[in-house]
Amino acid sequence: MLRLLIVAALLIAALLWYLLALKRQLRGISKELEHTAELNYNRMVQIPLFDRDLTEMTAALNRCLERQKQFKLTAERAENNLRQSVSDIAHDLRTPLSVIKGDLQLMESEEQLPENCREYVKICLEKTDLLRQMTDDFFEMVLLESDPAPAVCSSVNLTNMLMNLIAAHEGNIRLAGLTPEIVLPPKSIFVMADAAFLERMLNNLLSNVLKYADGTFRIVLQAEPECGLCFENPLPPDAEPDPAQLFNRNYRGSRSRSGGGAGLGLYIVRLLAEKQQAQVRAEIRSGIMRILLTMRPADTQERKEAP
């Protein structure tokens, strides 16, 4: 009887050891899968196993991972080919568009051109400029999406850049019949940014205001509580943009608005913000749309070195 009890105890102990070892192996496989996912599935599950069923399961998992890796590579190749095609098309369109615009400008300068034809030429010039802008936006979007590297940032005087932007677009603001209100802090604000990227962002944000603003708009530059800009403008009755979708690719706040381009302006703003570790968001309250751009402030030493 005692022998039976001893044998039973040994069997139970062996079973418990086996179950604990099996549990450790399963935890090991789980950790391996997490590690594999972190490396974009570019590795297989690698762990020594003592159980044949676990070994077969791991082999099946590795086969699934290999197929997933192949699907991922195929999707990446297709996406890269599509981006390259868009980039090539956008690049190839620039030359004929420049030629078309030049010919239209020559026609517009003809003194004997009938007045009704001159009006048609003017419309064609406007549409050519719009098509050129859409082409440039597509080209820039492809470049930004295909380059995951962050921007090389340095100290930039955001106050000066904003004032230069308003001065450069004074004519467009007047043509749009808008009255701007610019609120500046007593001291210049310096931020960490790529100057060219930041200028592009501000141009796109102002262009968005000129498209949607009704009568007036407001730009507030602030250092606290967050360092950045706030673009505010009342919305026309027919515009109902969704703040959650505003920075998505090809989104348009008003589908009835004609001549609005490809809807890439704010999407490019988001891409540029991400490259500079900045944040951009939108909100609508009581018919007022606010787009808030938050930048990293430059420290004292960087401000001294900035131009």
Backbone hydrogen bonds in HBPLUS format (Angstrom, degrees):
<---DONOR---> <-ACCEPTOR-->    atom                        ^
c    i                          cat <-CA-CA->   ^        H-A-AA   ^      H-
h    n   atom  resd res      DA  || num        DHA   H-A  angle D-A-AA Bond
n    s   type  num  typ     dist DA aas  dist angle  dist       angle   num
A0005-LEU N   A0001-MET O   3.02 MM   4  6.37 157.0  2.07 150.0 156.0     1
A0006-ILE N   A0002-LEU O   2.93 MM   4  6.21 156.7  1.98 149.2 155.7     2
A0007-VAL N   A0003-ARG O   2.84 MM   4  6.09 166.3  1.86 154.4 158.1     3
A0008-ALA N   A0004-LEU O   2.81 MM   4  6.00 159.9  1.85 148.5 154.6     4
A0009-ALA N   A0005-LEU O   2.85 MM   4  6.04 156.5  1.91 146.2 152.7     5
A0010-LEU N   A0006-ILE O   2.85 MM   4  6.13 156.6  1.90 150.8 157.4     6
A0011-LEU N   A0007-VAL O   2.87 MM   4  6.13 155.2  1.93 148.2 155.3     7
A0012-ILE N   A0008-ALA O   2.87 MM   4  6.12 160.9  1.91 149.7 155.0     8
A0013-ALA N   A0009-ALA O   2.84 MM   4  6.03 157.7  1.89 146.5 153.2     9
A0014-ALA N   A0010-LEU O   2.80 MM   4  6.01 154.9  1.86 145.6 152.9    10
A0015-LEU N   A0011-LEU O   2.79 MM   4  6.02 155.4  1.85 147.5 154.9    11
A0016-LEU N   A0012-ILE O   2.82 MM   4  6.06 160.4  1.86 150.1 155.3    12
A0017-TRP N   A0013-ALA O   2.87 MM   4  6.09 157.1  1.92 145.5 152.3    13
A0018-TYR N   A0014-ALA O   2.85 MM   4  6.07 154.9  1.91 144.9 152.1    14
A0019-LEU N   A0015-LEU O   2.83 MM   4  6.12 159.3  1.88 151.3 156.9    15
A0020-LEU N   A0016-LEU O   2.87 MM   4  6.05 163.5  1.89 151.5 156.1    16
A0021-ALA N   A0017-TRP O   2.83 MM   4  5.99 158.0  1.88 147.3 154.0    17
A0022-LEU N   A0018-TYR O   2.78 MM   4  5.97 152.0  1.86 145.4 153.9    18
A0023-LYS N   A0019-LEU O   2.83 MM   4  6.07 151.8  1.91 145.2 153.2    19
A0024-ARG N   A0020-LEU O   2.92 MM   4  6.21 154.2  1.99 146.2 153.0    20
A0025-GLN N   A0021-ALA O   2.93 MM   4  6.20 152.4  2.01 144.8 152.5    21
A0026-LEU N   A0022-LEU O   2.92 MM   4  6.23 154.7  1.99 148.3 154.9    22
A0027-ARG N   A0023-LYS O   2.95 MM   4  6.24 157.9  2.00 149.1 155.0    23
A0028-GLY N   A0024-ARG O   2.89 MM   4  6.11 150.5  1.97 142.7 151.6    24
A0029-ILE N   A0025-GLN O   2.87 MM   4  6.21 151.4  1.95 147.8 155.3    25
A0030-SER N   A0026-LEU O   2.92 MM   4  6.19 157.9  1.97 148.3 154.3    26
A0031-LYS N   A0027-ARG O   2.95 MM   4  6.22 159.7  1.99 150.5 155.3    27
A0032-GLU N   A0028-GLY O   2.94 MM   4  6.14 153.7  2.01 144.7 152.5    28
A0033-LEU N   A0029-ILE O   2.89 MM   4  6.17 152.6  1.97 149.8 156.7    29
A0034-GLU N   A0030-SER O   3.03 MM   4  6.35 155.9  2.09 147.2 153.5    30
A0035-HIS N   A0031-LYS O   2.91 MM   4  6.15 160.2  1.94 149.6 155.2    31
A0036-THR N   A0032-GLU O   2.81 MM   4  6.01 150.9  1.90 144.6 153.3    32
A0037-ALA N   A0033-LEU O   2.90 MM   4  6.14 154.8  1.96 146.4 152.8    33
A0038-GLU N   A0034-GLU O   3.00 MM   4  6.29 151.9  2.08 146.9 154.4    34
A0039-LEU N   A0035-HIS O   3.23 MM   4  6.49 136.6  2.43 138.5 148.9    35
A0039-LEU N   A0036-THR O   3.15 MM   3  5.20 131.6  2.39  96.2 109.0    36
A0041-TYR N   A0036-THR O   2.87 MM   5  5.03 152.4  1.95 149.9 149.6    37
A0040-ASN N   A0037-ALA O   3.07 MM   3  5.12 147.6  2.18 115.1 112.8    38
A0042-ASN N   A0039-LEU O   3.18 MM   3  5.81 149.1  2.28 115.1 122.4    39
A0055-THR N   A0051-ASP O   2.93 MM   4  6.19 152.6  2.01 147.6 156.1    40
A0056-GLU N   A0052-ARG O   2.91 MM   4  6.22 155.6  1.97 149.7 155.5    41
A0057-MET N   A0053-ASP O   2.86 MM   4  6.13 156.4  1.92 147.6 154.7    42
A0058-THR N   A0054-LEU O   2.83 MM   4  6.02 160.1  1.87 150.7 155.9    43
A0059-ALA N   A0055-THR O   2.96 MM   4  6.18 152.8  2.04 144.1 151.7    44
A0060-ALA N   A0056-GLU O   2.95 MM   4  6.23 152.3  2.02 145.3 152.6    45
A0061-LEU N   A0057-MET O   2.85 MM   4  6.19 154.4  1.91 148.4 156.0    46
A0062-ASN N   A0058-THR O   2.86 MM   4  6.12 156.0  1.92 148.3 154.7    47
A0063-ARG N   A0059-ALA O   2.97 MM   4  6.26 146.4  2.09 142.2 151.2    48
A0064-CYS N   A0060-ALA O   2.96 MM   4  6.29 155.9  2.02 148.1 154.5    49
A0065-LEU N   A0061-LEU O   2.81 MM   4  6.09 157.3  1.86 151.1 158.0    50
A0066-GLU N   A0062-ASN O   2.88 MM   4  6.04 150.3  1.97 141.4 149.2    51
A0067-ARG N   A0063-ARG O   2.98 MM   4  6.27 157.7  2.03 146.9 152.5    52
A0068-GLN N   A0064-CYS O   2.83 MM   4  6.08 158.5  1.87 149.9 156.6    53
A0069-LYS N   A0065-LEU O   2.81 MM   4  5.99 151.7  1.88 143.9 152.0    54
A0070-GLN N   A0066-GLU O   2.96 MM   4  6.24 153.5  2.03 145.2 151.9    55
A0071-PHE N   A0067-ARG O   2.86 MM   4  6.16 158.3  1.91 151.5 157.5    56
A0072-LYS N   A0068-GLN O   2.87 MM   4  6.06 156.5  1.93 147.0 153.7    57
A0073-LEU N   A0069-LYS O   2.89 MM   4  6.15 158.5  1.94 148.2 153.9    58
A0074-THR N   A0070-GLN O   2.89 MM   4  6.08 157.3  1.94 147.9 154.4    59
A0075-ALA N   A0071-PHE O   2.88 MM   4  6.10 158.7  1.92 148.4 154.3    60
A0076-GLU N   A0072-LYS O   2.87 MM   4  6.08 157.4  1.92 149.3 155.8    61
A0077-ARG N   A0073-LEU O   2.90 MM   4  6.09 156.9  1.95 146.3 152.5    62
A0078-ALA N   A0074-THR O   2.94 MM   4  6.17 159.4  1.99 147.4 153.2    63
A0079-GLU N   A0075-ALA O   2.86 MM   4  6.07 157.6  1.92 147.7 154.1    64
A0080-ASN N   A0076-GLU O   2.83 MM   4  6.00 160.0  1.87 148.5 154.2    65
A0081-ASN N   A0077-ARG O   2.85 MM   4  6.02 155.8  1.90 146.9 153.9    66
A0082-LEU N   A0078-ALA O   2.91 MM   4  6.12 153.0  1.98 143.7 151.2    67
A0083-ARG N   A0079-GLU O   2.90 MM   4  6.15 162.6  1.93 150.2 154.8    68
A0084-GLN N   A0080-ASN O   2.87 MM   4  6.03 158.6  1.91 146.9 153.2    69
A0085-SER N   A0081-ASN O   2.87 MM   4  6.06 150.8  1.96 143.0 151.1    70
A0086-VAL N   A0082-LEU O   2.90 MM   4  6.20 161.8  1.93 153.3 157.8    71
A0087-SER N   A0083-ARG O   2.85 MM   4  6.06 160.5  1.89 149.1 155.0    72
A0088-ASP N   A0084-GLN O   2.84 MM   4  6.01 158.1  1.89 146.8 152.7    73
A0089-ILE N   A0085-SER O   2.86 MM   4  6.05 163.0  1.88 151.5 156.4    74
A0090-ALA N   A0086-VAL O   2.87 MM   4  6.00 166.5  1.89 151.2 155.4    75
A0091-HIS N   A0087-SER O   2.91 MM   4  6.04 157.3  1.96 145.5 152.1    76
A0092-ASP N   A0088-ASP O   2.83 MM   4  6.00 159.5  1.87 149.2 155.0    77
A0093-LEU N   A0089-ILE O   2.92 MM   4  6.08 139.2  2.09 146.7 157.2    78
A0094-ARG N   A0091-HIS O   3.32 MM   3  5.59 146.2  2.45 102.5 111.3    79
A0097-LEU N   A0093-LEU O   3.09 MM   4  6.11 157.6  2.14 152.2 159.1    80
A0098-SER N   A0094-ARG O   2.96 MM   4  6.15 152.4  2.03 148.5 155.8    81
A0099-VAL N   A0095-THR O   3.01 MM   4  6.33 155.0  2.08 153.2 160.4    82
A0100-ILE N   A0096-PRO O   2.86 MM   4  6.07 162.9  1.89 150.8 155.3    83
A0101-LYS N   A0097-LEU O   2.91 MM   4  6.09 162.8  1.94 148.3 153.0    84
A0102-GLY N   A0098-SER O   2.95 MM   4  6.13 157.2  2.01 143.5 150.0    85
A0103-ASP N   A0099-VAL O   2.95 MM   4  6.22 160.0  1.99 153.6 158.3    86
A0104-LEU N   A0100-ILE O   2.93 MM   4  6.17 158.0  1.98 150.5 156.9    87
A0105-GLN N   A0101-LYS O   2.93 MM   4  6.14 153.6  2.00 148.8 155.9    88
A0106-LEU N   A0102-GLY O   3.05 MM   4  6.32 148.7  2.15 143.3 151.6    89
A0107-MET N   A0103-ASP O   2.97 MM   4  6.28 156.7  2.02 147.5 153.7    90
A0108-GLU N   A0104-LEU O   2.87 MM   4  6.12 153.7  1.94 146.5 154.1    91
A0109-SER N   A0105-GLN O   3.09 MM   4  6.27 138.0  2.27 137.6 147.7    92
A0109-SER N   A0106-LEU O   3.20 MM   3  5.18 128.2  2.48  93.6 106.8    93
A0110-GLU N   A0107-MET O   3.16 MM   3  5.37 156.8  2.21 105.3 112.4    94
A0113-LEU N   A0110-GLU O   3.42 MM   3  5.51 164.3  2.45 104.8 107.7    95
A0118-ARG N   A0114-PRO O   2.89 MM   4  6.20 147.9  2.00 149.6 159.9    96
A0119-GLU N   A0115-GLU O   3.08 MM   4  6.39 145.8  2.21 142.8 150.8    97
A0120-TYR N   A0116-ASN O   3.22 MM   4  6.55 150.3  2.31 138.6 146.0    98
A0121-VAL N   A0117-CYS O   2.89 MM   4  6.18 156.6  1.94 150.3 156.8    99
A0122-LYS N   A0118-ARG O   2.95 MM   4  6.18 152.1  2.03 142.7 150.1   100
A0123-ILE N   A0119-GLU O   3.08 MM   4  6.37 155.4  2.14 145.7 151.4   101
A0124-CYS N   A0120-TYR O   2.93 MM   4  6.22 158.7  1.97 149.8 155.9   102
A0125-LEU N   A0121-VAL O   2.88 MM   4  6.14 150.3  1.97 147.8 155.9   103
A0126-GLU N   A0122-LYS O   3.04 MM   4  6.34 155.6  2.10 146.7 152.7   104
A0127-LYS N   A0123-ILE O   2.98 MM   4  6.29 160.0  2.02 152.3 157.4   105
A0128-THR N   A0124-CYS O   2.86 MM   4  6.01 146.6  1.97 142.2 152.0   106
A0129-ASP N   A0125-LEU O   2.94 MM   4  6.19 157.1  1.99 149.3 154.7   107
A0130-LEU N   A0126-GLU O   3.00 MM   4  6.27 153.2  2.07 143.4 151.1   108
A0131-LEU N   A0127-LYS O   2.88 MM   4  6.08 158.2  1.92 145.4 151.1   109
A0132-ARG N   A0128-THR O   2.87 MM   4  6.09 152.2  1.95 145.8 153.8   110
A0133-GLN N   A0129-ASP O   2.93 MM   4  6.17 153.2  2.00 145.3 152.3   111
A0134-MET N   A0130-LEU O   2.92 MM   4  6.21 156.5  1.97 149.7 156.1   112
A0135-THR N   A0131-LEU O   2.93 MM   4  6.12 153.7  2.00 144.2 151.5   113
A0136-ASP N   A0132-ARG O   2.93 MM   4  6.20 159.2  1.98 148.3 153.6   114
A0137-ASP N   A0133-GLN O   2.91 MM   4  6.13 153.1  1.98 146.1 153.8   115
A0138-PHE N   A0134-MET O   2.95 MM   4  6.21 159.8  1.99 149.9 154.6   116
A0139-PHE N   A0135-THR O   2.99 MM   4  6.20 161.5  2.02 149.4 154.7   117
A0140-GLU N   A0136-ASP O   2.89 MM   4  6.10 162.5  1.92 149.9 154.5   118
A0141-MET N   A0137-ASP O   2.84 MM   4  5.97 158.9  1.89 149.3 155.7   119
A0142-VAL N   A0138-PHE O   3.05 MM   4  6.25 162.1  2.08 150.6 154.2   120
A0143-LEU N   A0139-PHE O   3.16 MM   4  6.41 159.8  2.20 146.7 152.1   121
A0144-LEU N   A0140-GLU O   2.97 MM   4  6.19 161.1  2.00 153.7 158.4   122
A0145-GLU N   A0141-MET O   2.91 MM   4  6.08 163.3  1.94 154.0 158.6   123
A0146-SER N   A0142-VAL O   3.01 MM   4  6.01 146.3  2.13 144.4 152.7   124
A0147-ASP N   A0144-LEU O   3.41 MM   3  5.41 153.6  2.48  98.3 105.7   125
A0151-ALA N   A0275-LYS O   2.90 MM 124  5.27 164.3  1.93 127.7 133.0   126
A0154-SER N   A0193-ALA O   2.97 MM  39  5.50 166.7  1.99 133.6 131.7   127
A0193-ALA N   A0154-SER O   2.92 MM  39  5.50 166.9  1.94 152.2 150.3   128
A0156-VAL N   A0191-VAL O   2.80 MM  35  5.38 152.1  1.88 153.3 162.9   129
A0191-VAL N   A0156-VAL O   2.91 MM  35  5.38 158.0  1.96 150.0 153.9   130
A0161-MET N   A0157-ASN O   3.17 MM   4  6.41 162.6  2.20 148.5 153.8   131
A0158-LEU N   A0189-ILE O   2.86 MM  31  5.67 134.1  2.07 152.1 166.6   132
A0162-LEU N   A0158-LEU O   2.96 MM   4  6.07 157.4  2.01 147.1 152.6   133
A0163-MET N   A0159-THR O   3.07 MM   4  6.33 165.1  2.10 153.5 157.1   134
A0164-ASN N   A0160-ASN O   2.94 MM   4  6.13 159.0  1.99 152.0 157.9   135
A0165-LEU N   A0161-MET O   2.98 MM   4  6.14 148.5  2.08 141.3 150.1   136
A0166-ILE N   A0162-LEU O   3.01 MM   4  6.34 160.3  2.05 154.6 158.4   137
A0167-ALA N   A0163-MET O   3.03 MM   4  6.21 161.6  2.06 147.3 152.5   138
A0168-ALA N   A0164-ASN O   2.91 MM   4  6.06 155.5  1.98 145.7 152.3   139
A0169-HIS N   A0165-LEU O   3.07 MM   4  6.25 143.4  2.20 146.2 155.4   140
A0170-GLU N   A0167-ALA O   3.40 MM   3  5.20 166.8  2.42 102.8 103.7   141
A0173-ILE N   A0169-HIS O   2.94 MM   4  6.17 155.7  2.00 156.0 163.2   142
A0174-ARG N   A0170-GLU O   3.02 MM   4  6.29 157.1  2.07 149.6 155.1   143
A0175-LEU N   A0171-GLY O   2.94 MM   4  6.18 161.8  1.97 151.4 156.7   144
A0176-ALA N   A0172-ASN O   3.01 MM   4  6.16 144.2  2.14 140.5 149.4   145
A0178-LEU N   A0173-ILE O   3.22 MM   5  5.71 173.7  2.23 162.2 160.6   146
A0177-GLY N   A0174-ARG O   2.89 MM   3  5.02 154.8  1.95 105.5 113.8   147
A0179-THR N   A0215-GLY O   3.08 MM  36  6.46 143.5  2.22 131.3 140.5   148
A0217-PHE N   A0179-THR O   3.40 MM  38  6.55 153.3  2.48 132.6 132.2   149
A0181-GLU N   A0217-PHE O   2.93 MM  36  6.32 131.9  2.17 142.9 157.3   150
A0219-ILE N   A0181-GLU O   2.90 MM  38  6.32 159.4  1.94 160.3 165.3   151
A0183-VAL N   A0219-ILE O   2.86 MM  36  6.19 170.9  1.87 166.4 168.4   152
A0221-LEU N   A0183-VAL O   2.92 MM  38  6.13 171.6  1.92 168.2 169.7   153
A0298-ALA N   A0190-PHE O   3.09 MM 108  5.51 169.8  2.10 122.3 122.1   154
A0192-MET N   A0296-ARG O   2.71 MM 104  5.40 162.9  1.74 161.8 166.2   155
A0198-LEU N   A0194-ASP O   2.81 MM   4  5.98 166.9  1.83 166.5 170.9   156
A0199-GLU N   A0195-ALA O   2.95 MM   4  6.09 158.8  2.00 147.4 153.1   157
A0200-ARG N   A0196-ALA O   3.06 MM   4  6.26 154.5  2.13 143.4 150.2   158
A0201-MET N   A0197-PHE O   2.94 MM   4  6.25 155.5  2.00 150.0 156.8   159
A0202-LEU N   A0198-LEU O   2.99 MM   4  6.26 164.1  2.01 154.3 157.3   160
A0203-ASN N   A0199-GLU O   2.99 MM   4  6.19 156.9  2.05 147.0 153.4   161
A0204-ASN N   A0200-ARG O   3.02 MM   4  6.25 161.3  2.05 150.7 155.2   162
A0205-LEU N   A0201-MET O   2.90 MM   4  6.15 158.6  1.95 152.4 158.8   163
A0206-LEU N   A0202-LEU O   2.92 MM   4  6.06 160.1  1.96 148.7 153.9   164
A0207-SER N   A0203-ASN O   2.89 MM   4  6.05 156.7  1.94 146.4 153.6   165
A0208-ASN N   A0204-ASN O   2.96 MM   4  6.17 149.2  2.05 142.6 150.5   166
A0209-VAL N   A0205-LEU O   3.11 MM   4  6.41 149.7  2.20 140.7 148.5   167
A0210-LEU N   A0206-LEU O   2.92 MM   4  6.26 157.5  1.97 153.2 159.1   168
A0211-LYS N   A0207-SER O   3.09 MM   4  6.32 137.9  2.27 140.6 151.1   169
A0212-TYR N   A0208-ASN O   3.14 MM   4  6.35 152.6  2.22 147.5 153.9   170
A0213-ALA N   A0209-VAL O   2.73 MM   4  5.31 160.1  1.77 155.4 158.9   171
A0218-ARG N   A0232-GLU O   2.74 MM  14  4.94 164.3  1.77 150.0 152.7   172
A0232-GLU N   A0218-ARG O   2.70 MM  14  4.94 167.3  1.71 163.0 163.6   173
A0220-VAL N   A0230-CYS O   2.90 MM  10  5.07 162.0  1.94 144.9 150.8   174
A0230-CYS N   A0220-VAL O   2.88 MM  10  5.07 138.4  2.06 140.9 152.5   175
A0222-GLN N   A0228-GLY O   3.05 MM   6  5.73 173.5  2.05 170.0 171.8   176
A0228-GLY N   A0222-GLN O   3.03 MM   6  5.73 166.2  2.05 154.9 157.4   177
A0295-MET N   A0227-CYS O   2.76 MM  68  5.68 163.6  1.78 159.3 165.2   178
A0229-LEU N   A0293-LEU O   2.87 MM  64  5.13 142.3  2.01 143.4 153.7   179
A0293-LEU N   A0229-LEU O   2.85 MM  64  5.13 163.3  1.88 149.8 155.5   180
A0231-PHE N   A0291-ILE O   2.89 MM  60  5.14 167.0  1.91 150.9 152.8   181
A0291-ILE N   A0231-PHE O   2.89 MM  60  5.14 157.0  1.94 145.2 152.9   182
A0233-ASN N   A0289-MET O   3.07 MM  56  5.54 149.0  2.17 147.5 156.8   183
A0289-MET N   A0233-ASN O   2.97 MM  56  5.54 168.0  1.99 154.2 150.5   184
A0235-LEU N   A0287-GLY O   2.97 MM  52  5.75 161.3  2.00 166.7 167.6   185
A0239-ALA N   A0236-PRO O   3.14 MM   3  5.58 164.2  2.17 117.9 122.9   186
A0245-GLN N   A0242-ASP O   2.91 MM   3  5.38 145.8  2.03 115.1 125.2   187
A0246-LEU N   A0242-ASP O   3.02 MM   4  5.91 120.3  2.39 150.5 166.5   188
A0248-ASN N   A0245-GLN O   3.02 MM   3  5.40 165.2  2.04 122.4 123.4   189
A0251-TYR N   A0248-ASN O   3.39 MM   3  5.72 161.0  2.43 128.3 125.0   190
A0257-ARG N   A0254-SER O   3.17 MM   3  5.47 155.6  2.23 105.3 112.6   191
A0268-ILE N   A0264-LEU O   2.88 MM   4  6.03 156.0  1.94 157.8 162.9   192
A0269-VAL N   A0265-GLY O   3.14 MM   4  6.44 145.6  2.26 135.6 145.3   193
A0270-ARG N   A0266-LEU O   3.00 MM   4  6.30 152.3  2.08 143.1 149.0   194
A0271-LEU N   A0267-TYR O   3.04 MM   4  6.39 157.6  2.09 147.8 153.6   195
A0272-LEU N   A0268-ILE O   2.91 MM   4  6.11 164.5  1.93 153.7 157.6   196
A0273-ALA N   A0269-VAL O   2.88 MM   4  6.04 152.7  1.95 146.9 155.0   197
A0274-GLU N   A0270-ARG O   2.98 MM   4  6.19 161.2  2.02 150.8 155.1   198
A0275-LYS N   A0271-LEU O   3.16 MM   4  6.42 148.9  2.26 142.9 150.9   199
A0276-GLN N   A0273-ALA O   3.05 MM   3  5.22 138.8  2.22 101.2 113.0   200
A0278-ALA N   A0273-ALA O   2.83 MM   5  4.73 169.2  1.84 149.5 145.7   201
A0277-GLN N   A0274-GLU O   3.32 MM   3  5.08 167.1  2.34 102.9 104.7   202
A0279-GLN N   A0294-THR O   2.99 MM  15  5.12 162.9  2.02 147.9 153.1   203
A0294-THR N   A0279-GLN O   2.79 MM  15  5.12 168.0  1.80 156.9 160.9   204
A0281-ARG N   A0292-LEU O   3.05 MM  11  5.45 152.4  2.13 144.2 152.9   205
A0292-LEU N   A0281-ARG O   2.86 MM  11  5.45 158.2  1.90 155.2 162.2   206
A0283-GLU N   A0290-ARG O   2.89 MM   7  5.32 146.0  2.01 148.9 158.0   207
A0290-ARG N   A0283-GLU O   2.80 MM   7  5.32 168.3  1.82 167.5 169.2   208
A0285-ARG N   A0288-ILE O   2.94 MM   3  5.26 158.0  1.99 149.0 151.3   209
A0288-ILE N   A0285-ARG O   2.94 MM   3  5.26 154.6  2.00 112.8 121.1   210
A0303-ARG N   A0299-ASP O   3.07 MM   4  6.34 146.1  2.19 149.5 159.7   211
A0304-LYS N   A0300-THR O   3.14 MM   4  6.47 150.6  2.23 148.7 155.9   212
A0305-GLU N   A0301-GLN O   3.21 MM   4  6.53 146.3  2.33 142.7 151.4   213
A0306-ALA N   A0302-GLU O   3.04 MM   4  6.15 126.6  2.34 137.7 151.0   214
A0306-ALA N   A0303-ARG O   3.28 MM   3  5.11 137.6  2.47  91.6 103.1   215
